[in-house]
Amino acid sequence: MTALYIDADACPVKAEAERVATRHKIRMFVVSNGGLRPSANALVENVIVSAGADEADKWIAERCGPGDVVVTGDIPLAAKCIEAGAQVLRHNGERFTQANIGQQLAMRDLMADLRAANPLGMQGGGKGFTKADRSRFLDALERELRAAQA
């Protein structure tokens, strides 16, 4: 049976994901280290994992599998979920796939090295999350959940 897993720490689309999951009557797991307001929705289970690096990621990676959909911005978690057979989306609707995850991991490592070296005094931060990103996410999640249930 299809489940939706949300890597909830810093996830800007929890409410949108809940609406789509509810429409499809799919169980949704909102996984975090705490500090999130629980949903009253019977289809949504808030999972609080112990404090520590990557505990939410471990919980999701150990449970997801074929037919499931995972929402995360964490590239190593995405790689583990793809390996387990799940479909994986970023918060902006972009898909992580078997075909692109290797490049994504390599780029992540390169950017981490560049930030550590800080050759130009660059500061962190990326572009902001937009209405268009939210819309793309909703479309992508709808497609993924329909495909998972087919």
LINZINOR-V543447 format. One record per backbone hydrogen bond with DSSP energy under -1.0 kcal/mol. CO is the residue of the C=O (numbers start at 1). NH is the residue of the N-H. If there is no record, write none. Layout:
CO:NH
CO:NH
//
This chain:
3:69
4:29
5:71
6:8
6:31
8:11
13:17
14:18
15:19
16:20
17:21
18:22
19:23
20:24
21:26
27:4
28:45
29:6
30:47
31:8
32:49
41:44
43:28
45:30
47:32
52:55
54:58
55:59
56:60
57:61
58:62
60:63
60:64
65:68
68:87
69:5
70:89
71:7
74:78
75:79
76:80
77:81
78:82
79:83
80:84
81:86
82:85
87:70
88:96
89:72
90:93
94:90
97:101
100:104
101:105
102:106
103:107
104:108
105:109
106:110
107:111
108:112
109:113
110:114
111:115
112:116
113:117
114:118
118:121
130:134
131:135
132:136
133:137
134:138
135:139
136:140
137:141
138:142
139:143
140:144
141:145
142:146
143:147
144:148
145:149
//
